C-alpha cells in the first residue's frame, strides 16, 4: 500500500517539475528522469519499510530489499530496452 502511495507521489512530483529544472539537471531525457525518480521514490519508502518490521525480521527485510533491488534493476533494463524501439 505504501509503495503505491509513493509511486503515485513520484508521478505527481515529476509532473510538477519546472522545465528549466529538467534542462539544468539533464532530466530532459526520459531515461534519466525515470531512473532518478525511481531511485528517489525507493529511498523515500525505505524508512517506512524498515519501520514496519521488528528487529528479528530485519534479516528477511534485508533479503526482501535485495530482491526489490534486483527487481528494480530488471525493470530498469526492461524500460531501457523499450526506449530502443
C-alpha positions as CSV (number, residue, x, y, z in Angstrom):
1,X,0.0,0.0,0.0
2,X,2.8,2.4,0.9
3,X,4.6,1.7,-2.3
4,X,1.5,2.6,-4.3
5,X,1.2,5.9,-2.5
6,X,4.9,6.8,-3.0
7,X,4.8,5.8,-6.7
8,X,1.8,8.0,-7.2
9,X,3.6,10.8,-5.4
10,X,6.5,10.2,-7.7
11,X,4.3,10.8,-10.7
12,X,2.8,13.9,-9.3
13,X,6.1,15.4,-8.3
14,X,7.7,14.5,-11.6
15,X,4.9,16.2,-13.5
16,X,5.2,19.4,-11.4
17,X,8.9,19.9,-12.1
18,X,9.7,23.2,-13.9
19,X,11.1,22.9,-17.4
20,X,14.3,24.8,-16.5
21,X,15.0,22.3,-13.7
22,X,14.8,19.5,-16.2
23,X,17.2,21.3,-18.5
24,X,19.7,22.2,-15.7
25,X,19.8,18.7,-14.3
26,X,19.9,16.8,-17.7
27,X,16.4,15.3,-17.0
28,X,15.2,16.2,-20.4
29,X,16.0,12.6,-21.4
30,X,13.1,10.3,-20.3
31,X,15.5,7.6,-19.3
32,X,17.4,9.9,-16.9
33,X,14.2,11.2,-15.5
34,X,12.7,7.8,-14.9
35,X,15.9,6.5,-13.3
36,X,16.2,9.4,-10.9
37,X,12.5,9.3,-9.9
38,X,12.7,5.5,-9.3
39,X,15.7,5.9,-7.1
40,X,14.2,8.8,-5.2
41,X,10.9,7.0,-4.6
42,X,12.7,3.9,-3.4
43,X,14.7,6.0,-1.0
44,X,11.5,7.7,0.2
45,X,9.8,4.4,1.0
46,X,12.8,2.8,2.6
47,X,12.3,4.3,6.2
48,X,8.7,3.2,6.2
49,X,9.5,-0.3,5.0
50,X,12.2,-0.6,7.8
51,X,10.0,0.8,10.5
52,X,7.1,-1.6,10.0
53,X,9.4,-4.6,10.6
54,X,10.6,-5.7,14.0
55,X,14.2,-6.4,14.8
56,X,14.0,-10.2,14.4
57,X,12.5,-9.6,10.9
58,X,15.4,-7.4,9.7
59,X,17.1,-10.4,8.1
60,X,14.1,-11.0,6.0
61,X,13.8,-7.3,5.3
62,X,17.3,-7.2,4.0
63,X,16.6,-10.2,1.9
64,X,13.4,-8.5,0.6
65,X,15.4,-5.3,-0.1
66,X,17.8,-7.4,-2.1
67,X,15.0,-8.9,-4.1
68,X,13.5,-5.4,-4.6
69,X,16.9,-4.1,-5.8
70,X,17.2,-7.0,-8.3
71,X,13.6,-6.4,-9.4
72,X,14.3,-2.7,-9.9
73,X,17.4,-3.4,-12.0
74,X,15.4,-5.8,-14.2
75,X,12.6,-3.3,-14.6
76,X,15.2,-0.5,-15.4
77,X,16.7,-2.8,-18.1
78,X,13.3,-3.6,-19.5
79,X,12.4,0.1,-19.6
80,X,15.8,0.9,-21.3
81,X,15.1,-1.8,-24.0
82,X,11.6,-0.3,-24.6
83,X,13.3,3.1,-25.3
84,X,15.4,1.5,-28.1
85,X,12.3,0.8,-30.3
